[in-house]
Amino acid sequence: RGVTGALVVLAPKGRLRDTWLRRMDQTDSDGSFSWRGLASGDYLAFVFPEGDELLAREPDYLQSFAASAIPFTVQGTAKQKLELALPKPQQ
């Protein structure tokens, strides 16, 4: 089941501190999102609850979720499907 309004962040693998290389999108009513025109390479995808846009811009915040990021590789222009889950709240 998709979540509306979640923040989806894409960062090149190994370059989480390079904020200018990140892409952000917010999920639609069906939970979908898209990134167009990505260069070939290895990436990490992150998902955050609505309202985390400012925190997600901070390299240390993003780095703290690197272990739960979804790695994927872009090759050419083929469409890919990623299924992401919101991180569980810290106890």
N, CA, C and O atoms as CSV, one atom per row, in Angstrom:
chain,resi,resn,atom,element,x,y,z
A,1,ARG,N,N,0.844,-1.183,0.000
A,1,ARG,CA,C,0.000,0.000,0.000
A,1,ARG,C,C,0.886,1.241,0.000
A,1,ARG,O,O,1.785,1.369,0.831
A,2,GLY,N,N,0.634,2.137,-0.917
A,2,GLY,CA,C,1.441,3.340,-1.049
A,2,GLY,C,C,1.107,4.397,-0.008
A,2,GLY,O,O,-0.015,4.465,0.493
A,3,VAL,N,N,2.091,5.212,0.303
A,3,VAL,CA,C,1.936,6.302,1.258
A,3,VAL,C,C,1.982,7.623,0.505
A,3,VAL,O,O,2.917,7.874,-0.256
A,4,THR,N,N,0.990,8.459,0.712
A,4,THR,CA,C,0.931,9.772,0.078
A,4,THR,C,C,1.819,10.761,0.826
A,4,THR,O,O,1.817,10.786,2.056
A,5,GLY,N,N,2.571,11.569,0.102
A,5,GLY,CA,C,3.326,12.657,0.703
A,5,GLY,C,C,4.645,12.298,1.344
A,5,GLY,O,O,5.260,13.151,1.984
A,6,ALA,N,N,5.112,11.045,1.194
A,6,ALA,CA,C,6.423,10.688,1.741
A,6,ALA,C,C,7.509,11.339,0.889
A,6,ALA,O,O,7.319,11.561,-0.307
A,7,LEU,N,N,8.617,11.635,1.496
A,7,LEU,CA,C,9.755,12.223,0.797
A,7,LEU,C,C,10.689,11.104,0.357
A,7,LEU,O,O,11.123,10.291,1.174
A,8,VAL,N,N,10.996,11.065,-0.935
A,8,VAL,CA,C,11.905,10.061,-1.483
A,8,VAL,C,C,13.159,10.796,-1.947
A,8,VAL,O,O,13.084,11.752,-2.719
A,9,VAL,N,N,14.310,10.337,-1.465
A,9,VAL,CA,C,15.582,10.999,-1.753
A,9,VAL,C,C,16.497,10.025,-2.479
A,9,VAL,O,O,16.608,8.859,-2.101
A,10,LEU,N,N,17.138,10.510,-3.506
A,10,LEU,CA,C,18.103,9.729,-4.276
A,10,LEU,C,C,19.466,10.390,-4.149
A,10,LEU,O,O,19.591,11.605,-4.299
A,11,ALA,N,N,20.489,9.583,-3.871
A,11,ALA,CA,C,21.851,10.106,-3.779
A,11,ALA,C,C,22.806,9.119,-4.443
A,11,ALA,O,O,22.630,7.908,-4.310
A,12,PRO,N,N,23.812,9.620,-5.155
A,12,PRO,CA,C,24.813,8.709,-5.707
A,12,PRO,C,C,25.526,7.974,-4.570
A,12,PRO,O,O,25.913,8.576,-3.568
A,13,LYS,N,N,25.688,6.684,-4.744
A,13,LYS,CA,C,26.355,5.871,-3.724
A,13,LYS,C,C,27.768,6.402,-3.499
A,13,LYS,O,O,28.509,6.661,-4.448
A,14,GLY,N,N,28.125,6.559,-2.228
A,14,GLY,CA,C,29.452,7.056,-1.879
A,14,GLY,C,C,29.584,8.568,-1.916
A,14,GLY,O,O,30.667,9.102,-1.676
A,15,ARG,N,N,28.472,9.278,-2.219
A,15,ARG,CA,C,28.552,10.743,-2.314
A,15,ARG,C,C,27.406,11.390,-1.544
A,15,ARG,O,O,26.800,12.346,-2.028
A,16,LEU,N,N,27.103,10.883,-0.359
A,16,LEU,CA,C,25.980,11.397,0.421
A,16,LEU,C,C,26.188,12.838,0.874
A,16,LEU,O,O,25.214,13.544,1.134
A,17,ARG,N,N,27.408,13.275,0.972
A,17,ARG,CA,C,27.676,14.648,1.418
A,17,ARG,C,C,27.502,15.674,0.304
A,17,ARG,O,O,27.419,16.872,0.574
A,18,ASP,N,N,27.449,15.225,-0.921
A,18,ASP,CA,C,27.315,16.125,-2.064
A,18,ASP,C,C,25.845,16.465,-2.287
A,18,ASP,O,O,25.168,15.827,-3.094
A,19,THR,N,N,25.362,17.462,-1.576
A,19,THR,CA,C,23.941,17.797,-1.604
A,19,THR,C,C,23.454,18.199,-2.992
A,19,THR,O,O,22.288,17.970,-3.313
A,20,TRP,N,N,24.297,18.782,-3.815
A,20,TRP,CA,C,23.872,19.218,-5.145
A,20,TRP,C,C,23.611,18.038,-6.097
A,20,TRP,O,O,23.029,18.229,-7.165
A,21,LEU,N,N,24.033,16.833,-5.724
A,21,LEU,CA,C,23.808,15.664,-6.564
A,21,LEU,C,C,22.533,14.900,-6.200
A,21,LEU,O,O,22.153,13.961,-6.900
A,22,ARG,N,N,21.883,15.292,-5.128
A,22,ARG,CA,C,20.682,14.587,-4.676
A,22,ARG,C,C,19.467,14.976,-5.481
A,22,ARG,O,O,19.384,16.073,-6.033
A,23,ARG,N,N,18.522,14.049,-5.536
A,23,ARG,CA,C,17.204,14.325,-6.115
A,23,ARG,C,C,16.170,14.021,-5.045
A,23,ARG,O,O,16.320,13.067,-4.281
A,24,MET,N,N,15.128,14.825,-4.991
A,24,MET,CA,C,14.042,14.616,-4.035
A,24,MET,C,C,12.716,14.651,-4.778
A,24,MET,O,O,12.541,15.397,-5.740
A,25,ASP,N,N,11.791,13.831,-4.312
A,25,ASP,CA,C,10.449,13.817,-4.865
A,25,ASP,C,C,9.500,13.456,-3.723
A,25,ASP,O,O,9.906,12.852,-2.730
A,26,GLN,N,N,8.256,13.828,-3.876
A,26,GLN,CA,C,7.236,13.487,-2.889
A,26,GLN,C,C,6.282,12.503,-3.552
A,26,GLN,O,O,5.917,12.667,-4.716
A,27,THR,N,N,5.878,11.471,-2.793
A,27,THR,CA,C,5.020,10.453,-3.376
A,27,THR,C,C,3.625,10.993,-3.672
A,27,THR,O,O,3.098,11.842,-2.953
A,28,ASP,N,N,3.041,10.469,-4.762
A,28,ASP,CA,C,1.693,10.836,-5.187
A,28,ASP,C,C,0.656,10.102,-4.332
A,28,ASP,O,O,1.006,9.377,-3.401
A,29,SER,N,N,-0.610,10.298,-4.660
A,29,SER,CA,C,-1.701,9.700,-3.885
A,29,SER,C,C,-1.662,8.172,-3.870
A,29,SER,O,O,-2.195,7.546,-2.954
A,30,ASP,N,N,-1.035,7.576,-4.876
A,30,ASP,CA,C,-0.924,6.114,-4.899
A,30,ASP,C,C,0.431,5.624,-4.389
A,30,ASP,O,O,0.727,4.432,-4.460
A,31,GLY,N,N,1.246,6.533,-3.879
A,31,GLY,CA,C,2.561,6.177,-3.351
A,31,GLY,C,C,3.661,6.144,-4.401
A,31,GLY,O,O,4.797,5.782,-4.096
A,32,SER,N,N,3.339,6.516,-5.629
A,32,SER,CA,C,4.352,6.474,-6.689
A,32,SER,C,C,5.197,7.747,-6.701
A,32,SER,O,O,4.814,8.778,-6.147
A,33,PHE,N,N,6.347,7.643,-7.345
A,33,PHE,CA,C,7.272,8.767,-7.506
A,33,PHE,C,C,8.109,8.468,-8.739
A,33,PHE,O,O,8.107,7.340,-9.232
A,34,SER,N,N,8.823,9.469,-9.241
A,34,SER,CA,C,9.700,9.191,-10.384
A,34,SER,C,C,10.877,10.154,-10.400
A,34,SER,O,O,10.801,11.292,-9.937
A,35,TRP,N,N,11.965,9.642,-10.955
A,35,TRP,CA,C,13.140,10.448,-11.237
A,35,TRP,C,C,13.460,10.223,-12.704
A,35,TRP,O,O,13.666,9.084,-13.123
A,36,ARG,N,N,13.502,11.262,-13.468
A,36,ARG,CA,C,13.777,11.147,-14.898
A,36,ARG,C,C,15.184,11.669,-15.209
A,36,ARG,O,O,15.713,12.538,-14.517
A,37,GLY,N,N,15.763,11.119,-16.256
A,37,GLY,CA,C,17.044,11.617,-16.742
A,37,GLY,C,C,18.223,11.337,-15.831
A,37,GLY,O,O,19.145,12.150,-15.752
A,38,LEU,N,N,18.215,10.207,-15.143
A,38,LEU,CA,C,19.340,9.877,-14.269
A,38,LEU,C,C,20.532,9.387,-15.081
A,38,LEU,O,O,20.372,8.637,-16.044
A,39,ALA,N,N,21.701,9.808,-14.693
A,39,ALA,CA,C,22.923,9.303,-15.313
A,39,ALA,C,C,23.152,7.868,-14.849
A,39,ALA,O,O,22.773,7.504,-13.736
A,40,SER,N,N,23.764,7.065,-15.693
A,40,SER,CA,C,24.101,5.696,-15.295
A,40,SER,C,C,25.013,5.739,-14.078
A,40,SER,O,O,25.877,6.609,-13.967
A,41,GLY,N,N,24.813,4.793,-13.168
A,41,GLY,CA,C,25.653,4.720,-11.980
A,41,GLY,C,C,24.943,4.038,-10.836
A,41,GLY,O,O,23.813,3.570,-10.978
A,42,ASP,N,N,25.614,3.983,-9.696
A,42,ASP,CA,C,25.091,3.357,-8.485
A,42,ASP,C,C,24.518,4.429,-7.566
A,42,ASP,O,O,25.132,5.473,-7.349
A,43,TYR,N,N,23.328,4.153,-7.029
A,43,TYR,CA,C,22.603,5.109,-6.199
A,43,TYR,C,C,22.083,4.453,-4.931
A,43,TYR,O,O,22.024,3.229,-4.819
A,44,LEU,N,N,21.709,5.298,-3.980
A,44,LEU,CA,C,20.980,4.883,-2.785
A,44,LEU,C,C,19.669,5.658,-2.761
A,44,LEU,O,O,19.644,6.864,-3.008
A,45,ALA,N,N,18.576,4.951,-2.461
A,45,ALA,CA,C,17.261,5.580,-2.345
A,45,ALA,C,C,16.819,5.530,-0.890
A,45,ALA,O,O,16.942,4.503,-0.222
A,46,PHE,N,N,16.304,6.654,-0.412
A,46,PHE,CA,C,15.830,6.800,0.964
A,46,PHE,C,C,14.376,7.242,0.927
A,46,PHE,O,O,13.943,7.881,-0.032
A,47,VAL,N,N,13.625,6.907,1.959
A,47,VAL,CA,C,12.250,7.398,2.074
A,47,VAL,C,C,12.038,7.879,3.510
A,47,VAL,O,O,12.468,7.235,4.468
A,48,PHE,N,N,11.364,9.027,3.635
A,48,PHE,CA,C,11.115,9.643,4.927
A,48,PHE,C,C,9.655,10.073,5.019
A,48,PHE,O,O,9.022,10.332,3.995
A,49,PRO,N,N,9.117,10.152,6.231
A,49,PRO,CA,C,7.742,10.641,6.384
A,49,PRO,C,C,7.618,12.077,5.894
A,49,PRO,O,O,8.607,12.805,5.819
A,50,GLU,N,N,6.413,12.470,5.568
A,50,GLU,CA,C,6.139,13.844,5.164
A,50,GLU,C,C,6.637,14.795,6.247
A,50,GLU,O,O,6.466,14.525,7.436
A,51,GLY,N,N,7.242,15.887,5.851
A,51,GLY,CA,C,7.701,16.884,6.810
A,51,GLY,C,C,9.185,16.816,7.127
A,51,GLY,O,O,9.693,17.677,7.845
A,52,ASP,N,N,9.899,15.812,6.612
A,52,ASP,CA,C,11.328,15.678,6.890
A,52,ASP,C,C,12.215,16.328,5.826
A,52,ASP,O,O,13.412,16.049,5.767
A,53,GLU,N,N,11.642,17.189,4.989
A,53,GLU,CA,C,12.400,17.768,3.880
A,53,GLU,C,C,13.652,18.517,4.330
A,53,GLU,O,O,14.713,18.358,3.726
A,54,LEU,N,N,13.545,19.314,5.360
A,54,LEU,CA,C,14.713,20.080,5.817
A,54,LEU,C,C,15.777,19.175,6.416
A,54,LEU,O,O,16.966,19.356,6.153
A,55,LEU,N,N,15.362,18.206,7.216
A,55,LEU,CA,C,16.336,17.279,7.801
A,55,LEU,C,C,17.028,16.449,6.722
A,55,LEU,O,O,18.231,16.202,6.806
A,56,ALA,N,N,16.279,16.021,5.716
A,56,ALA,CA,C,16.846,15.173,4.664
A,56,ALA,C,C,17.906,15.889,3.846
A,56,ALA,O,O,18.663,15.238,3.127
A,57,ARG,N,N,17.982,17.192,3.933
A,57,ARG,CA,C,19.020,17.952,3.224
A,57,ARG,C,C,20.353,17.931,3.974
A,57,ARG,O,O,21.388,18.294,3.417
A,58,GLU,N,N,20.324,17.507,5.230
A,58,GLU,CA,C,21.538,17.485,6.060
A,58,GLU,C,C,22.305,16.178,5.824
A,58,GLU,O,O,21.737,15.099,5.997
A,59,PRO,N,N,23.573,16.253,5.436
A,59,PRO,CA,C,24.349,15.043,5.152
A,59,PRO,C,C,24.407,14.058,6.318
A,59,PRO,O,O,24.322,12.850,6.095
A,60,ASP,N,N,24.549,14.534,7.543
A,60,ASP,CA,C,24.644,13.619,8.682
A,60,ASP,C,C,23.334,12.881,8.920
A,60,ASP,O,O,23.339,11.707,9.292
A,61,TYR,N,N,22.213,13.562,8.710
A,61,TYR,CA,C,20.906,12.924,8.864
A,61,TYR,C,C,20.752,11.818,7.819
A,61,TYR,O,O,20.347,10.703,8.147
A,62,LEU,N,N,21.069,12.123,6.587
A,62,LEU,CA,C,20.961,11.133,5.525
A,62,LEU,C,C,21.898,9.960,5.802
A,62,LEU,O,O,21.513,8.803,5.629
A,63,GLN,N,N,23.111,10.249,6.226
A,63,GLN,CA,C,24.090,9.200,6.531
A,63,GLN,C,C,23.576,8.268,7.624
A,63,GLN,O,O,23.877,7.075,7.601
A,64,SER,N,N,22.812,8.785,8.575
A,64,SER,CA,C,22.314,7.943,9.667
A,64,SER,C,C,21.316,6.897,9.181
A,64,SER,O,O,21.037,5.938,9.901
A,65,PHE,N,N,20.773,7.061,7.978
A,65,PHE,CA,C,19.834,6.096,7.409
A,65,PHE,C,C,20.461,5.269,6.283
A,65,PHE,O,O,19.758,4.501,5.627
A,66,ALA,N,N,21.758,5.410,6.051
A,66,ALA,CA,C,22.416,4.729,4.935
A,66,ALA,C,C,22.261,3.213,5.009
A,66,ALA,O,O,22.138,2.557,3.974
A,67,ALA,N,N,22.265,2.653,6.198
A,67,ALA,CA,C,22.145,1.191,6.333
A,67,ALA,C,C,20.785,0.681,5.861
A,67,ALA,O,O,20.667,-0.471,5.445
A,68,SER,N,N,19.763,1.527,5.922
A,68,SER,CA,C,18.425,1.091,5.499
A,68,SER,C,C,18.056,1.595,4.101
A,68,SER,O,O,16.940,1.366,3.636
A,69,ALA,N,N,18.985,2.278,3.431
A,69,ALA,CA,C,18.738,2.764,2.077
A,69,ALA,C,C,18.688,1.587,1.106
A,69,ALA,O,O,19.274,0.533,1.355
A,70,ILE,N,N,17.985,1.786,0.008
A,70,ILE,CA,C,17.873,0.759,-1.026
A,70,ILE,C,C,18.902,1.063,-2.126
A,70,ILE,O,O,18.787,2.078,-2.813
A,71,PRO,N,N,19.902,0.192,-2.296
A,71,PRO,CA,C,20.869,0.418,-3.370
A,71,PRO,C,C,20.287,-0.022,-4.713
A,71,PRO,O,O,19.563,-1.015,-4.787
A,72,PHE,N,N,20.603,0.713,-5.758
A,72,PHE,CA,C,20.206,0.298,-7.100
A,72,PHE,C,C,21.144,0.917,-8.122
A,72,PHE,O,O,21.830,1.901,-7.849
A,73,THR,N,N,21.156,0.321,-9.297
A,73,THR,CA,C,22.033,0.759,-10.369
A,73,THR,C,C,21.200,1.192,-11.567
A,73,THR,O,O,20.260,0.505,-11.968
A,74,VAL,N,N,21.556,2.330,-12.127
A,74,VAL,CA,C,20.915,2.816,-13.345
A,74,VAL,C,C,21.844,2.498,-14.507
A,74,VAL,O,O,23.025,2.843,-14.495
A,75,GLN,N,N,21.272,1.820,-15.526
A,75,GLN,CA,C,22.025,1.525,-16.739
A,75,GLN,C,C,21.136,1.878,-17.923
A,75,GLN,O,O,20.087,1.265,-18.118
A,76,GLY,N,N,21.539,2.835,-18.691
A,76,GLY,CA,C,20.759,3.233,-19.854
A,76,GLY,C,C,19.478,3.949,-19.453
A,76,GLY,O,O,19.427,4.635,-18.433
A,77,THR,N,N,18.443,3.779,-20.271
A,77,THR,CA,C,17.197,4.524,-20.064
A,77,THR,C,C,16.015,3.635,-19.679
A,77,THR,O,O,14.874,4.097,-19.677
A,78,ALA,N,N,16.268,2.385,-19.359
A,78,ALA,CA,C,15.178,1.474,-19.000
A,78,ALA,C,C,14.499,1.904,-17.704
A,78,ALA,O,O,15.156,2.380,-16.778
A,79,LYS,N,N,13.176,1.734,-17.644
A,79,LYS,CA,C,12.437,2.030,-16.415
A,79,LYS,C,C,12.735,0.963,-15.377
A,79,LYS,O,O,12.896,-0.214,-15.698
A,80,GLN,N,N,12.804,1.402,-14.122
A,80,GLN,CA,C,13.010,0.487,-13.014
A,80,GLN,C,C,11.940,0.742,-11.971
A,80,GLN,O,O,11.406,1.846,-11.870
A,81,LYS,N,N,11.635,-0.273,-11.206
A,81,LYS,CA,C,10.655,-0.129,-10.141
A,81,LYS,C,C,11.352,-0.381,-8.807
A,81,LYS,O,O,12.023,-1.397,-8.624
A,82,LEU,N,N,11.183,0.556,-7.883
A,82,LEU,CA,C,11.712,0.419,-6.525
A,82,LEU,C,C,10.542,0.386,-5.555
A,82,LEU,O,O,9.589,1.152,-5.697
A,83,GLU,N,N,10.615,-0.485,-4.588
A,83,GLU,CA,C,9.630,-0.478,-3.513
A,83,GLU,C,C,10.372,-0.106,-2.244
A,83,GLU,O,O,11.300,-0.794,-1.821
A,84,LEU,N,N,9.947,0.992,-1.650
A,84,LEU,CA,C,10.597,1.507,-0.447
A,84,LEU,C,C,9.620,1.460,0.717
A,84,LEU,O,O,8.408,1.556,0.525
A,85,ALA,N,N,10.150,1.312,1.913
A,85,ALA,CA,C,9.323,1.312,3.121
A,85,ALA,C,C,9.804,2.412,4.046
A,85,ALA,O,O,11.005,2.650,4.175
A,86,LEU,N,N,8.858,3.079,4.690
A,86,LEU,CA,C,9.227,4.117,5.660
A,86,LEU,C,C,10.018,3.483,6.806
A,86,LEU,O,O,9.697,2.381,7.251
A,87,PRO,N,N,11.046,4.177,7.281
A,87,PRO,CA,C,11.812,3.627,8.411
A,87,PRO,C,C,10.950,3.556,9.664
A,87,PRO,O,O,10.067,4.385,9.880
A,88,LYS,N,N,11.225,2.557,10.473
A,88,LYS,CA,C,10.489,2.421,11.731
A,88,LYS,C,C,10.979,3.472,12.721
A,88,LYS,O,O,12.173,3.764,12.770
A,89,PRO,N,N,10.058,4.051,13.519
A,89,PRO,CA,C,10.470,5.073,14.497
A,89,PRO,C,C,11.477,4.503,15.501
A,89,PRO,O,O,11.383,3.345,15.906
A,90,GLN,N,N,12.427,5.330,15.886
A,90,GLN,CA,C,13.414,4.942,16.898
A,90,GLN,C,C,12.730,4.804,18.256
A,90,GLN,O,O,11.919,5.650,18.633
A,91,GLN,N,N,13.048,3.761,18.975
A,91,GLN,CA,C,12.464,3.531,20.300
A,91,GLN,C,C,13.333,4.160,21.369
A,91,GLN,O,O,13.012,4.076,22.555
